[in-house]
Amino acid sequence: MLFATGHYRHGILLTPVTAQEIAEQIPTGDSSDRLTPFLPSRFAKTSPVAS
């Protein structure tokens, strides 16, 4: 399942590149390097803050 969200005010400008990336990802399941900084898995690499 894919979600293309979070464009906020710049959505109208980002829609074409988002559509292109999603269209390329659907048949292969692979994401391009351009999407890496925005993948949900980016949060798994952080360590919790010690309290």
C-alpha positions as CSV (number, residue, x, y, z in Angstrom):
1,M,0.0,0.0,0.0
2,L,1.4,3.4,-0.9
3,F,0.5,6.8,0.4
4,A,1.6,10.1,-1.2
5,T,0.9,12.6,1.5
6,G,2.4,15.6,3.3
7,H,2.8,18.0,0.4
8,Y,1.1,20.9,2.2
9,R,1.3,24.2,0.3
10,H,3.6,22.9,-2.3
11,G,1.4,20.0,-3.3
12,I,0.5,21.4,-6.7
13,L,4.2,21.7,-7.5
14,L,5.2,18.3,-6.2
15,T,2.3,16.3,-7.6
16,P,4.0,15.5,-11.0
17,V,7.2,14.1,-9.4
18,T,5.3,12.3,-6.8
19,A,3.1,10.7,-9.4
20,Q,6.2,9.6,-11.4
21,E,7.8,8.1,-8.4
22,I,4.7,6.2,-7.4
23,A,4.1,5.0,-10.9
24,E,7.6,3.6,-11.1
25,Q,7.3,2.0,-7.6
26,I,4.0,0.2,-8.2
27,P,5.2,-2.5,-10.7
28,T,8.6,-3.1,-9.1
29,G,8.1,-2.4,-5.4
30,D,11.5,-0.7,-5.4
31,S,11.8,3.0,-4.5
32,S,14.2,5.3,-6.1
33,D,17.1,7.0,-4.3
34,R,15.1,10.2,-4.5
35,L,12.5,8.8,-2.1
36,T,14.9,7.4,0.6
37,P,14.9,10.6,2.8
38,F,11.1,10.4,2.9
39,L,10.5,6.7,3.6
40,P,8.9,5.8,7.0
41,S,11.9,3.5,7.6
42,R,14.0,6.6,8.2
43,F,12.7,6.7,11.8
44,A,13.9,3.1,12.5
45,K,17.5,4.4,12.3
46,T,17.3,6.7,15.2
47,S,18.0,5.8,18.8
48,P,15.7,6.8,21.6
49,V,16.6,9.7,23.7
50,A,17.8,8.7,27.2
51,S,15.8,10.3,29.9
